[in-house]
Amino acid sequence: SSGTIQQLYFALRLGIIELIMDDSLLFIDDAFISYDDERFENACEFLLEYSEKNQIIFCTCHLRESNMNGAKVLNF
């Protein structure tokens, strides 16, 4: 499915970021629109843990993503 492929790309990008940078800012723009609910929950758990060491800026126009645990939402 496209969600599986997107999940693989996301993991690959994060792996590359971890290899070349320490404590970096992560900017995410609608990365999870093709994820089903279970896959999205797993990504949220990962990002919550990842945010303990790194700042994450997440842009989205979807309500589901704006309700992530630990998110501070700015509506425009």
Buried (B, 14 or more C-beta within 10 A) or exposed (E): EEBEEBBEEBEEEBEEBEEEEEEEEBEBEEBBBBBEEEBBEEBBEEBBEBBEEBEBEBEBEEEEBEEBEEBEEEEE
